[in-house]
């Protein structure tokens, strides 16, 4: 991995969106809801006020508008603060 998050930030790979059909109509990718769960790929070291609780390979739930989308080697990731993560599953 060529990205190392700093401070209290984590790199998350979102879970794939589920394929759904409505009455035989396939919903396009642009209309699908973003998944709200993913896998932690990399973490920062934390800050002096907040230690890093998450670790790589944790599966997490995060807020709907959390993080910044980035693309690395053709794969979509989110980089967000640890405080944007709601739960470990």
N, CA, C and O atoms as a MOPAC input file, in Angstrom:
PM7 MOZYME 1SCF
protein

 N      0.85300 1    -1.17800 1     0.00000 1
 C      0.00000 1     0.00000 1     0.00000 1
 C      0.89300 1     1.23300 1     0.00000 1
 O      1.78500 1     1.35900 1     0.83800 1
 N      0.65500 1     2.13000 1    -0.92900 1
 C      1.47700 1     3.32800 1    -1.03000 1
 C      0.86900 1     4.52900 1    -0.31600 1
 O      1.41600 1     5.62800 1    -0.40500 1
 N     -0.25100 1     4.35300 1     0.39200 1
 C     -0.85600 1     5.44100 1     1.15100 1
 C     -0.77400 1     5.09400 1     2.63000 1
 O     -1.18500 1     4.01300 1     3.05000 1
 N     -0.24300 1     6.01800 1     3.40900 1
 C     -0.18700 1     5.86500 1     4.86200 1
 C     -0.95700 1     7.04000 1     5.46100 1
 O     -0.47300 1     8.17100 1     5.41300 1
 N     -2.15200 1     6.79800 1     6.02800 1
 C     -2.91600 1     7.88100 1     6.64600 1
 C     -2.13500 1     8.49700 1     7.80900 1
 O     -1.35400 1     7.81900 1     8.47600 1
 N     -2.35800 1     9.78400 1     8.03600 1
 C     -1.69000 1    10.49200 1     9.11400 1
 C     -2.63200 1    10.70100 1    10.28600 1
 O     -3.85200 1    10.70400 1    10.12300 1
 N     -2.06500 1    10.87100 1    11.44800 1
 C     -2.77800 1    11.20800 1    12.68500 1
 C     -3.93100 1    10.24400 1    12.94500 1
 O     -3.71000 1     9.04000 1    13.07400 1
 N     -5.17100 1    10.76500 1    13.02500 1
 C     -6.32400 1     9.92900 1    13.38300 1
 C     -7.14600 1     9.51700 1    12.16800 1
 O     -8.34500 1     9.27000 1    12.29000 1
 N     -6.52300 1     9.44300 1    11.01300 1
 C     -7.25100 1     9.08900 1     9.79600 1
 C     -7.07000 1     7.60500 1     9.47000 1
 O     -6.06200 1     6.98900 1     9.81700 1
 N     -8.08700 1     7.05000 1     8.78700 1
 C     -8.05200 1     5.64700 1     8.37000 1
 C     -8.41400 1     5.55000 1     6.88900 1
 O     -9.18200 1     6.36400 1     6.37600 1
 N     -7.86500 1     4.56700 1     6.21900 1
 C     -8.17500 1     4.27800 1     4.82400 1
 C     -9.11400 1     3.08000 1     4.80800 1
 O     -8.78400 1     2.01600 1     5.33100 1
 N    -10.29800 1     3.26100 1     4.19800 1
 C    -11.33900 1     2.23000 1     4.20100 1
 C    -11.68100 1     1.85900 1     2.77100 1
 O    -11.84500 1     2.73100 1     1.91700 1
 N    -11.78700 1     0.56300 1     2.51200 1
 C    -12.27000 1     0.08000 1     1.22000 1
 C    -13.75200 1    -0.24500 1     1.39200 1
 O    -14.09800 1    -1.19700 1     2.09200 1
 N    -14.64100 1     0.54500 1     0.75200 1
 C    -16.08000 1     0.30100 1     0.90900 1
 C    -16.47700 1    -1.07000 1     0.38200 1
 O    -15.89200 1    -1.57400 1    -0.57700 1
 N    -17.48000 1    -1.66700 1     1.02000 1
 C    -18.03700 1    -2.93200 1     0.54100 1
 C    -18.73300 1    -2.67500 1    -0.78800 1
 O    -19.18900 1    -1.56000 1    -1.04400 1
 N    -18.81700 1    -3.68100 1    -1.62400 1
 C    -19.47700 1    -3.54500 1    -2.92100 1
 C    -20.97000 1    -3.28600 1    -2.72300 1
 O    -21.59600 1    -3.86000 1    -1.83200 1
 N    -21.52900 1    -2.41900 1    -3.56300 1
 C    -22.97100 1    -2.14200 1    -3.50600 1
 C    -23.72500 1    -3.38900 1    -3.94500 1
 O    -23.32400 1    -4.08400 1    -4.87800 1
 N    -24.82200 1    -3.65500 1    -3.25300 1
 C    -25.61500 1    -4.83200 1    -3.59200 1
 C    -26.39800 1    -4.58700 1    -4.87600 1
 O    -26.90800 1    -3.49000 1    -5.10600 1
 N    -26.48600 1    -5.61300 1    -5.70300 1
 C    -27.27400 1    -5.53300 1    -6.92800 1
 C    -28.74100 1    -5.72500 1    -6.58700 1
 O    -29.11800 1    -6.73200 1    -5.98900 1
 N    -29.56000 1    -4.76900 1    -6.96200 1
 C    -30.98900 1    -4.87800 1    -6.69900 1
 C    -31.75100 1    -4.60600 1    -7.98900 1
 O    -31.34500 1    -3.78900 1    -8.81600 1
 N    -32.85000 1    -5.30300 1    -8.13200 1
 C    -33.74700 1    -5.02300 1    -9.25100 1
 C    -35.11500 1    -4.70100 1    -8.68400 1
 O    -35.52500 1    -5.24700 1    -7.66000 1
 N    -35.80600 1    -3.82000 1    -9.35500 1
 C    -37.14300 1    -3.42900 1    -8.93100 1
 C    -38.09500 1    -3.78900 1   -10.05600 1
 O    -38.12100 1    -3.12100 1   -11.08900 1
 N    -38.86700 1    -4.82700 1    -9.86500 1
 C    -39.82700 1    -5.23800 1   -10.88300 1
 C    -39.18200 1    -5.53300 1   -12.22100 1
 O    -39.77500 1    -5.24500 1   -13.26000 1
 N    -37.98100 1    -6.10100 1   -12.22700 1
 C    -37.29900 1    -6.43300 1   -13.46900 1
 C    -36.45100 1    -5.30000 1   -14.02000 1
 O    -35.76900 1    -5.48100 1   -15.02800 1
 N    -36.47800 1    -4.12900 1   -13.37900 1
 C    -35.67300 1    -2.99200 1   -13.82400 1
 C    -34.37400 1    -2.98800 1   -13.02700 1
 O    -34.38800 1    -3.02700 1   -11.79700 1
 N    -33.26700 1    -2.94000 1   -13.73200 1
 C    -31.96800 1    -2.89500 1   -13.06300 1
 C    -31.64100 1    -1.43700 1   -12.75900 1
 O    -31.69800 1    -0.57800 1   -13.63900 1
 N    -31.30100 1    -1.17600 1   -11.51100 1
 C    -30.99700 1     0.18600 1   -11.08400 1
 C    -29.55400 1     0.51700 1   -11.46300 1
 O    -28.64900 1    -0.25100 1   -11.13800 1
 N    -29.31600 1     1.65200 1   -12.15100 1
 C    -27.94500 1     2.00200 1   -12.54900 1
 C    -27.08200 1     2.34700 1   -11.33000 1
 O    -27.59600 1     2.69400 1   -10.26600 1
 N    -25.75500 1     2.24500 1   -11.51100 1
 C    -24.81800 1     2.51100 1   -10.41500 1
 C    -25.00900 1     3.89400 1    -9.81600 1
 O    -24.87300 1     4.06200 1    -8.60500 1
 N    -25.32000 1     4.88400 1   -10.63500 1
 C    -25.44900 1     6.24800 1   -10.12900 1
 C    -26.63900 1     6.40900 1    -9.19000 1
 O    -26.65600 1     7.34200 1    -8.38800 1
 N    -27.62200 1     5.53700 1    -9.26600 1
 C    -28.81400 1     5.64300 1    -8.42200 1
 C    -28.74600 1     4.74400 1    -7.19300 1
 O    -29.61300 1     4.81500 1    -6.32200 1
 N    -27.72300 1     3.89900 1    -7.11900 1
 C    -27.60500 1     2.99500 1    -5.97800 1
 C    -27.11500 1     3.75900 1    -4.75700 1
 O    -26.34100 1     4.70900 1    -4.87000 1
 N    -27.57700 1     3.33000 1    -3.59300 1
 C    -27.08900 1     3.91700 1    -2.35400 1
 C    -25.68400 1     3.40600 1    -2.08100 1
 O    -25.36900 1     2.24200 1    -2.32700 1
 N    -24.85500 1     4.29000 1    -1.57300 1
 C    -23.49700 1     3.89200 1    -1.22800 1
 C    -23.54400 1     2.94400 1    -0.03900 1
 O    -24.37900 1     3.11100 1     0.85000 1
 N    -22.66800 1     1.96200 1    -0.01100 1
 C    -22.61100 1     1.09000 1     1.16000 1
 C    -22.08300 1     1.87700 1     2.35000 1
 O    -21.27100 1     2.78700 1     2.18300 1
 N    -22.52900 1     1.54200 1     3.52400 1
 C    -22.10900 1     2.24600 1     4.72700 1
 C    -21.20100 1     1.37800 1     5.58100 1
 O    -21.03900 1     1.61500 1     6.77800 1
 N    -20.61000 1     0.36800 1     4.94900 1
 C    -19.66100 1    -0.47600 1     5.66800 1
 C    -18.47100 1    -0.75300 1     4.77600 1
 O    -18.55500 1    -0.63600 1     3.55300 1
 N    -17.37000 1    -1.11600 1     5.39000 1
 C    -16.16900 1    -1.38000 1     4.62200 1
 C    -15.10200 1    -2.00200 1     5.50800 1
 O    -15.33600 1    -2.31100 1     6.67600 1
 N    -13.92100 1    -2.17700 1     4.91800 1
 C    -12.79700 1    -2.79900 1     5.61200 1
 C    -11.67000 1    -1.78500 1     5.74600 1
 O    -11.31900 1    -1.10500 1     4.78200 1
 N    -11.11000 1    -1.68700 1     6.93700 1
 C     -9.98000 1    -0.79200 1     7.17300 1
 C     -8.75000 1    -1.38900 1     6.50100 1
 O     -8.39800 1    -2.54300 1     6.74400 1
 N     -8.10100 1    -0.59400 1     5.65500 1
 C     -6.91200 1    -1.04100 1     4.93500 1
 C     -5.63900 1    -0.56300 1     5.63200 1
 O     -4.67300 1    -1.31500 1     5.75900 1
 N     -5.64700 1     0.70300 1     6.08500 1
 C     -4.48000 1     1.27600 1     6.75800 1
 C     -4.94700 1     2.31700 1     7.76400 1
 O     -6.02400 1     2.89500 1     7.61800 1
 N     -4.12800 1     2.55500 1     8.78800 1
 C     -4.47500 1     3.53700 1     9.81900 1
 C     -3.28200 1     4.43900 1    10.10700 1
 O     -2.12900 1     4.07600 1     9.87100 1
 N     -3.59300 1     5.62800 1    10.62400 1
 C     -2.54900 1     6.51500 1    11.11800 1
 C     -2.13600 1     6.06900 1    12.51200 1
 O     -2.57700 1     5.02400 1    12.99200 1
 N     -1.29200 1     6.85700 1    13.15900 1
 C     -0.80200 1     6.50000 1    14.49700 1
 C     -1.65500 1     7.06700 1    15.61400 1
 O     -1.40500 1     6.77000 1    16.78200 1
 N     -2.65500 1     7.87300 1    15.29100 1
 C     -3.46100 1     8.51500 1    16.30900 1
 C     -2.86800 1     9.86500 1    16.66300 1
 O     -1.86500 1    10.28100 1    16.08300 1
 N     -3.48600 1    10.55000 1    17.61200 1
 C     -2.98700 1    11.84000 1    18.07900 1
 C     -2.70400 1    11.73100 1    19.56900 1
 O     -2.99800 1    10.71000 1    20.19100 1
 N     -2.12900 1    12.79300 1    20.14300 1
 C     -1.84100 1    12.75100 1    21.58000 1
 C     -3.12500 1    12.74000 1    22.39900 1
 O     -3.13400 1    12.27100 1    23.53700 1
 N     -4.21800 1    13.25900 1    21.82000 1
 C     -5.50100 1    13.29400 1    22.51700 1
 C     -6.37100 1    12.07100 1    22.25000 1
 O     -7.26200 1    11.75700 1    23.04000 1
 N     -6.11400 1    11.37300 1    21.12700 1
 C     -6.96900 1    10.24300 1    20.74000 1
 C     -6.10300 1     9.11600 1    20.18500 1
 O     -5.48900 1     9.25400 1    19.12600 1
 N     -6.06000 1     8.00300 1    20.91000 1
 C     -5.27900 1     6.86600 1    20.42800 1
 C     -6.03500 1     6.15400 1    19.29700 1
 O     -7.26300 1     6.21400 1    19.22300 1
 N     -5.29500 1     5.49300 1    18.43500 1
 C     -5.90500 1     4.76500 1    17.32300 1
 C     -6.44900 1     3.43700 1    17.83900 1
 O     -5.69600 1     2.58900 1    18.32000 1
 N     -7.76100 1     3.26700 1    17.73500 1
 C     -8.43100 1     2.06200 1    18.19700 1
 C     -8.56800 1     1.06200 1    17.05200 1
 O     -8.51100 1    -0.14900 1    17.26600 1
 N     -8.74800 1     1.57300 1    15.84200 1
 C     -8.93900 1     0.71100 1    14.66600 1
 C     -7.62000 1     0.12400 1    14.21100 1
 O     -6.55400 1     0.68800 1    14.45600 1
 N     -7.70700 1    -1.02000 1    13.54400 1
 C     -6.51600 1    -1.65600 1    12.97600 1
 C     -6.87600 1    -2.22200 1    11.60100 1
 O     -8.05100 1    -2.46000 1    11.32300 1
 N     -5.89000 1    -2.43500 1    10.75000 1
 C     -6.17500 1    -3.01400 1     9.43600 1
 C     -6.93900 1    -4.32900 1     9.56000 1
 O     -6.70800 1    -5.10400 1    10.48800 1
 N     -7.83600 1    -4.57200 1     8.63400 1
 C     -8.69200 1    -5.76300 1     8.54400 1
 C     -9.94500 1    -5.65600 1     9.40200 1
 O    -10.77800 1    -6.56200 1     9.36000 1
 N    -10.11600 1    -4.57700 1    10.18700 1
 C    -11.37900 1    -4.37000 1    10.90500 1
 C    -12.47900 1    -4.06500 1     9.89300 1
 O    -12.25400 1    -3.33500 1     8.92800 1
 N    -13.65500 1    -4.61700 1    10.11000 1
 C    -14.82500 1    -4.28100 1     9.30000 1
 C    -15.62700 1    -3.25900 1    10.08800 1
 O    -15.94900 1    -3.47400 1    11.25700 1
 N    -15.94900 1    -2.14200 1     9.43800 1
 C    -16.54200 1    -1.01400 1    10.15400 1
 C    -17.79900 1    -0.49100 1     9.46400 1
 O    -18.02200 1    -0.71200 1     8.27300 1
 N    -18.61500 1     0.21200 1    10.25800 1
 C    -19.74700 1     0.98000 1     9.75900 1
 C    -19.37000 1     2.44900 1     9.88700 1
 O    -18.75000 1     2.84800 1    10.87200 1
 N    -19.74500 1     3.26300 1     8.88500 1
 C    -19.42200 1     4.68300 1     8.93500 1
 C    -20.60600 1     5.49600 1     8.45000 1
 O    -21.53800 1     4.95300 1     7.85600 1
 N    -20.57300 1     6.79600 1     8.70200 1
 C    -21.65800 1     7.68600 1     8.34600 1
 C    -21.82500 1     7.82000 1     6.83600 1
 O    -20.88600 1     7.60100 1     6.07200 1
 N    -23.03300 1     8.18100 1     6.42300 1
 C    -23.37900 1     8.25800 1     5.00900 1
 C    -22.49300 1     9.23300 1     4.23100 1
 O    -22.13200 1     8.96100 1     3.08700 1
 N    -22.14600 1    10.35600 1     4.83900 1
 C    -21.34700 1    11.36900 1     4.14200 1
 C    -19.91800 1    11.43600 1     4.66800 1
 O    -19.23900 1    12.44500 1     4.47700 1
 N    -19.46000 1    10.39200 1     5.31600 1
 C    -18.12700 1    10.38000 1     5.91100 1
 C    -17.04500 1    10.19200 1     4.85800 1
 O    -17.23500 1     9.47800 1     3.87300 1
 N    -15.93000 1    10.83100 1     5.07700 1
 C    -14.73400 1    10.58400 1     4.29600 1
 C    -14.66400 1    11.27300 1     2.95400 1
 O    -15.62000 1    11.88300 1     2.47600 1
 N    -13.48700 1    11.14800 1     2.36800 1
 C    -13.18100 1    11.68400 1     1.04600 1
 C    -12.85200 1    10.51700 1     0.13900 1
 O    -12.03100 1     9.66400 1     0.47600 1
 N    -13.50700 1    10.48600 1    -1.02900 1
 C    -13.26600 1     9.39500 1    -1.97100 1
 C    -11.95200 1     9.61900 1    -2.69900 1
 O    -11.67000 1    10.72100 1    -3.17000 1
 N    -11.14600 1     8.55800 1    -2.78600 1
 C     -9.92000 1     8.59200 1    -3.57400 1
 C     -9.84800 1     7.30600 1    -4.38700 1
 O    -10.47400 1     6.30400 1    -4.04200 1
 N     -9.07800 1     7.34700 1    -5.47000 1
 C     -8.88300 1     6.16400 1    -6.30200 1
 C     -7.39400 1     5.89400 1    -6.39200 1
 O     -6.60800 1     6.78800 1    -6.70700 1
 N     -7.01300 1     4.65800 1    -6.11400 1
 C     -5.61600 1     4.25600 1    -6.14900 1
 C     -5.51500 1     2.95600 1    -6.92300 1
 O     -6.11200 1     1.95300 1    -6.53000 1
 N     -4.77600 1     2.96000 1    -8.00800 1
 C     -4.58300 1     1.78100 1    -8.84700 1
 C     -5.92200 1     1.18500 1    -9.28300 1
 O     -6.08300 1    -0.03500 1    -9.31800 1
 N     -6.88100 1     2.05500 1    -9.61500 1
 C     -8.17100 1     1.61300 1   -10.11700 1
 C     -9.15200 1     1.13800 1    -9.06300 1
 O    -10.23300 1     0.66500 1    -9.41200 1
 N     -8.81400 1     1.24800 1    -7.79000 1
 C     -9.69000 1     0.81100 1    -6.70200 1
 C    -10.14700 1     2.03800 1    -5.91600 1
 O     -9.34500 1     2.91900 1    -5.60500 1
 N    -11.44100 1     2.08900 1    -5.59900 1
 C    -12.00100 1     3.20500 1    -4.83600 1
 C    -11.79000 1     2.98200 1    -3.34500 1
 O    -11.99900 1     1.87900 1    -2.83900 1
 N    -11.37500 1     4.03800 1    -2.64200 1
 C    -11.19200 1     4.01700 1    -1.19700 1
 C    -11.82100 1     5.26900 1    -0.59800 1
 O    -12.12500 1     6.22700 1    -1.30800 1
 N    -12.00800 1     5.24700 1     0.69700 1
 C    -12.41300 1     6.42000 1     1.46400 1
 C    -11.34100 1     6.67300 1     2.50900 1
 O    -10.85400 1     5.73800 1     3.14500 1
 N    -10.97300 1     7.93200 1     2.68800 1
 C    -10.08900 1     8.28300 1     3.78400 1
 C    -10.89000 1     9.18100 1     4.71500 1
 O    -11.45700 1    10.18700 1     4.28800 1
 N    -10.93200 1     8.80800 1     5.99500 1
 C    -11.78100 1     9.51900 1     6.95100 1
 C    -11.12300 1     9.53300 1     8.32000 1
 O    -10.17700 1     8.79200 1     8.58600 1
 N    -11.64400 1    10.38600 1     9.17200 1
 C    -11.17800 1    10.42200 1    10.55700 1
 C    -11.74400 1     9.21600 1    11.31000 1
 O    -12.82900 1     8.72100 1    11.00600 1
 N    -10.98300 1     8.76700 1    12.29100 1
 C    -11.44700 1     7.65000 1    13.11100 1
 C    -12.79700 1     7.96900 1    13.75700 1
 O    -13.61400 1     7.07100 1    13.95900 1
 N    -13.03400 1     9.23300 1    14.07900 1
 C    -14.29300 1     9.61400 1    14.73300 1
 C    -15.49900 1     9.51000 1    13.79000 1
 O    -16.63800 1     9.52500 1    14.25700 1
 N    -15.27100 1     9.40400 1    12.45900 1
 C    -16.36400 1     9.20700 1    11.49900 1
 C    -16.83800 1     7.76500 1    11.47200 1
 O    -17.90700 1     7.47500 1    10.93700 1
 N    -16.05400 1     6.85800 1    12.04400 1
 C    -16.43300 1     5.44400 1    12.09600 1
 C    -17.40000 1     5.25900 1    13.26000 1
 O    -17.12300 1     5.67500 1    14.38500 1
 N    -18.53700 1     4.63200 1    12.97500 1
 C    -19.58500 1     4.46500 1    13.98000 1
 C    -19.41500 1     3.21000 1    14.81000 1
 O    -19.71000 1     3.21400 1    16.00500 1
 N    -18.93400 1     2.11500 1    14.18500 1
 C    -18.83800 1     0.84800 1    14.90100 1
 C    -17.90700 1    -0.11900 1    14.17400 1
 O    -17.68900 1    -0.00400 1    12.96700 1
 N    -17.37200 1    -1.05600 1    14.91700 1
 C    -16.62500 1    -2.18200 1    14.35400 1
 C    -17.58300 1    -3.36400 1    14.32500 1
 O    -18.23900 1    -3.65300 1    15.32600 1
 N    -17.67200 1    -4.05800 1    13.17500 1
 C    -18.57800 1    -5.21100 1    13.08700 1
 C    -17.78000 1    -6.47900 1    12.87400 1
 O    -18.35600 1    -7.56200 1    12.77400 1

